[in-house]
Each structure stands twice: as structure tokens, then as C-alpha cells.
Amino acid sequence: MAVGTDGMTVFHPNAGEEPALRGLSDEARLATLPGVDGVGESVVRPRPASAWTRIVPDGRATLELALFALPALLAPLLLFKYLAGTYHERPITLDGRYYPDGGFLFDLHVMWKAGHDIVLGHSPYPFVYPAPAAVLMVPFGALPWKVAVVAFALAVYATAVAALRLVGVRDWRCYGAALGSLPSFTAVTAGTLSWPLAFGAAAAWRYRERRWVVAASIVGVVVTRRFVWPLFLWLVATRRLRTAVTTAALGLVVVVGSWAVIGFDGLLDYPHRLGRTAGLEQTKSFSVFSLMRLLGAGSREAHVALAALTLVAVAAIFLAARGEDGDRRAFACAVGAGLLLSPIVWPHYLVLGFIVLALYQPRLGAAWIVPVFLWVLPWQPNRVSSLLTAFAVILVAGTLAVRRELPARRA
């Protein structure tokens, strides 16, 4: 290296090299370099991998497996232990009833028994759910209990995966986040219809321009769990009036037909039984009604406030349907209104929120991580702080999903 006459530094290739290399041709000089054999041939000589690096994947992959794969396997593991006879939960007493297995698969057992009664030609009542839910469980009621558990679990997981796929989720980590969440865990271990309901809502959105598909999807959801009735208002707000009329007519046929299957037994007593069940449970769930009662409101005041909130929610659905992206906004408001207005909300109801979340953020983001904080909630809220925690998690997840999607649309 030397300084030229113009003040610039000039690099000499032979400067500073060993004397033994001076005078050699370029080809000979290249041949002496490590990792180079012959002229112009680079030989890649990777550093030998240790046994540890050959066995353990990179840190990011390991973290993703720990966060999104392992939690999703918890519920299937408990089901396997239950079927193998090695799962032993502490007995509990709930609403005066004794559950020796801690309430594991409680909902499924109630529904399976209803379906089994119909198979035997008996009335399923007293039964907490409407007649269409009992008729829906006939295929499972025809099976032995443990076989029905396997079949129902497979159906639940199939509808969960299908629901997320229908709304555009392709990132495997989102599937893991949803299936490993507390709402999904309780949906599986209690044996509920929450994931099939989410599938129905997702199908209604995906095939929203196919009248009969939408009608069948919404009817299947509403006649088994009434709290998602605002989905019908979504059809009206987005001016799908023919679809709304078809949905109402089909719903009437399904409800009347289901009660006819069991000879209308229990129809007259069902409203009273439903009111009694609501009176026992609505103050112990994660609902707005429960929050108002915990804050000191009387039953009458809480019902009046809920009626006023219903009017606000209905107006919000119709207002959201206006303008750009009104279809999706109204659908999201309808799902949210169903959860907001229901006097009883159990954690597994919240799997419906993943459908709305996926509509705004189909790939992994912070909004998919936030629901992990739902794991701190108790089985039944007995303090205002528990309810506020649940509401805060839902609000933060929804806000993050919408805020991330807005800049992309503006661009």
C-alpha cells in the first residue's frame, strides 16, 4: 500500500504477502488459499456440527413449538388419559350437584344422554338445551360413551381447523394459538359445541353470497345456541333480505321439526326450565350481566341495563354496515353483540372471537398472543377483577387486530 502523487491511497496486491509467494502466478497463489482447490473453484468446507446442533433446532423454531404446538396438545392429552382410565380429577359440587370427575366432559355427557334418550325412544327432557341440540346429538347418542367421546372430539377439532381455514388462516402458529387457548381448552374438555358454532359462523361469512348455505349455517348456529342471534341482524343490515327471509323460514322448520321428533314433550315447560337455569348461572359467568350484579346492581336493574345495551348493539350493527368494509364490520359487530348481550358467557364461548380476529389478522401477530392471558382466569368469576381481566384481554386483542389491518388498507 502506498500514497500516490494525487494524494490517494493505492493498493498493491503483492504488498505485505509472504516472500515465498512473491513471483508466483495468480493461479498458483490462489491454490495456496484455504478452501480453494484449483483455479476459480470454491470448495465449501462447513464447520463440523456438534451433536447438540444436529439434534436441537434453532432457537426461534424451538420457541414457536413451545408456544404454539405444546399448549394445543394439552386437551388431547387429557382426553387420552380419560379414555385410558388414568385421568383422575378432584370431585366438585356445583349448584348442588356432585361431579366425581370434576365436571370433565360435563356438557358432552348431558348432550350425549339427550341423544341417547331419543335413540331409545324416550324424551330427552329435562334438558337444558333446545330440541334441535338434542336431535343433533342423536348420531353420538347411538354410540357407546367412550366411542362417542372420540367421535365428538374428532368432530370438534375438524370444525375448529375448518373454521379458521374458511376465514383465511394459513399460518400454523395461528392454529396453535387458537387451539392452545383457554377458550379452546375448555371447549374440548367440557365437550361443548362452541367450535362447531364457530364453524357455522365462519361458513356464513365465507359463503355469504350463497343464500341457502348462509341460511343453513346461521340456523344451525342459532337453534342450538340462541346467543348468536345477532348474526340474523347482520343479514338485514347488509340488505341480504332474501337470505334473511330464507333463514327465518328454515329456522322455523328446523325448530318445529325438532320438537315434533320428540312429540313436543317438554315444550311448554322449557321456558320455565331455561329461566331457572339462567337464574342459577348468569351471576357466575363472564357476562356483562354478571359484572353488573357483582357491582351491586339488582336483578331488575341489570336486566333493564342489558335491554338498553341491546338497543345500542343493534344500532351499532346497522351503522357498521354503512360505508367501506361495512360487510365485515357488521359481521364482527354481530358476533361481538352475541357475546356482549348473552346473560351467560363461559370461557369456551370466546372461540367465536378467533373468527373475527382472523378476518382482520389472518397471520400471526400480537393479537393472537394476547389471549394467552385468559389462562389466569378462574373457572367461575367470583370477583370483579376476574371479569375486568377477561374484558380487557378481549378488548386489547380486538384493538390490536384492527389497528394492524388499518394501515395496510390505507396503503
Rosetta blueprint (number, residue, H / E / L):
1 M L
2 A E
3 V E
4 G L
5 T L
6 D L
7 G L
8 M L
9 T E
10 V E
11 F L
12 H L
13 P L
14 N L
15 A L
16 G L
17 E L
18 E L
19 P H
20 A H
21 L H
22 R L
23 G L
24 L L
25 S L
26 D H
27 E H
28 A H
29 R H
30 L H
31 A H
32 T L
33 L L
34 P L
35 G L
36 V E
37 D L
38 G L
39 V L
40 G L
41 E L
42 S E
43 V L
44 V L
45 R L
46 P L
47 R L
48 P L
49 A L
50 S L
51 A H
52 W H
53 T H
54 R H
55 I H
56 V L
57 P L
58 D L
59 G H
60 R H
61 A H
62 T H
63 L H
64 E H
65 L H
66 A H
67 L H
68 F H
69 A H
70 L L
71 P H
72 A H
73 L H
74 L H
75 A H
76 P H
77 L H
78 L H
79 L H
80 F H
81 K H
82 Y H
83 L H
84 A H
85 G L
86 T L
87 Y L
88 H L
89 E L
90 R L
91 P L
92 I E
93 T E
94 L E
95 D L
96 G L
97 R E
98 Y E
99 Y E
100 P L
101 D L
102 G L
103 G L
104 F L
105 L L
106 F H
107 D H
108 L H
109 H H
110 V H
111 M H
112 W H
113 K H
114 A H
115 G H
116 H H
117 D H
118 I H
119 V H
120 L L
121 G L
122 H L
123 S L
124 P L
125 Y L
126 P L
127 F L
128 V L
129 Y L
130 P L
131 A H
132 P H
133 A H
134 A H
135 V H
136 L H
137 M L
138 V H
139 P H
140 F H
141 G H
142 A L
143 L L
144 P L
145 W H
146 K H
147 V H
148 A H
149 V H
150 V H
151 A H
152 F H
153 A H
154 L H
155 A H
156 V H
157 Y H
158 A H
159 T H
160 A H
161 V H
162 A H
163 A H
164 L H
165 R H
166 L H
167 V L
168 G L
169 V L
170 R L
171 D L
172 W H
173 R H
174 C H
175 Y H
176 G H
177 A H
178 A H
179 L H
180 G L
181 S L
182 L H
183 P H
184 S H
185 F H
186 T H
187 A H
188 V H
189 T H
190 A L
191 G L
192 T L
193 L L
194 S H
195 W H
196 P H
197 L H
198 A H
199 F H
200 G H
201 A H
202 A H
203 A H
204 A H
205 W H
206 R H
207 Y L
208 R L
209 E L
210 R L
211 R H
212 W H
213 V H
214 V H
215 A H
216 A H
217 S H
218 I H
219 V H
220 G H
221 V H
222 V H
223 V L
224 T L
225 R L
226 R H
227 F H
228 V H
229 W L
230 P H
231 L H
232 F H
233 L H
234 W H
235 L H
236 V H
237 A H
238 T L
239 R L
240 R L
241 L H
242 R H
243 T H
244 A H
245 V H
246 T H
247 T H
248 A H
249 A H
250 L H
251 G H
252 L H
253 V H
254 V H
255 V H
256 V H
257 G H
258 S H
259 W H
260 A H
261 V H
262 I L
263 G L
264 F L
265 D L
266 G L
267 L L
268 L L
269 D L
270 Y H
271 P H
272 H H
273 R H
274 L H
275 G H
276 R H
277 T H
278 A H
279 G H
280 L H
281 E H
282 Q L
283 T L
284 K L
285 S L
286 F L
287 S L
288 V H
289 F H
290 S H
291 L H
292 M H
293 R H
294 L H
295 L L
296 G L
297 A L
298 G L
299 S H
300 R H
301 E H
302 A H
303 H H
304 V H
305 A H
306 L H
307 A H
308 A H
309 L H
310 T H
311 L H
312 V H
313 A H
314 V H
315 A H
316 A H
317 I H
318 F H
319 L H
320 A H
321 A L
322 R L
323 G L
324 E L
325 D L
326 G H
327 D H
328 R H
329 R H
330 A H
331 F H
332 A H
333 C H
334 A H
335 V H
336 G H
337 A H
338 G H
339 L H
340 L H
341 L H
342 S L
343 P L
344 I L
345 V L
346 W L
347 P H
348 H H
349 Y H
350 L H
351 V H
352 L H
353 G H
354 F H
355 I H
356 V H
357 L H
358 A H
359 L H
360 Y H
361 Q L
362 P L
363 R L
364 L L
365 G L
366 A H
367 A H
368 W H
369 I H
370 V H
371 P H
372 V H
373 F H
374 L H
375 W H
376 V H
377 L L
378 P L
379 W L
380 Q L
381 P L
382 N L
383 R L
384 V H
385 S H
386 S H
387 L H
388 L H
389 T H
390 A H
391 F H
392 A H
393 V H
394 I H
395 L H
396 V H
397 A H
398 G H
399 T H
400 L H
401 A H
402 V H
403 R H
404 R H
405 E H
406 L H
407 P H
408 A H
409 R H
410 R H
411 A L
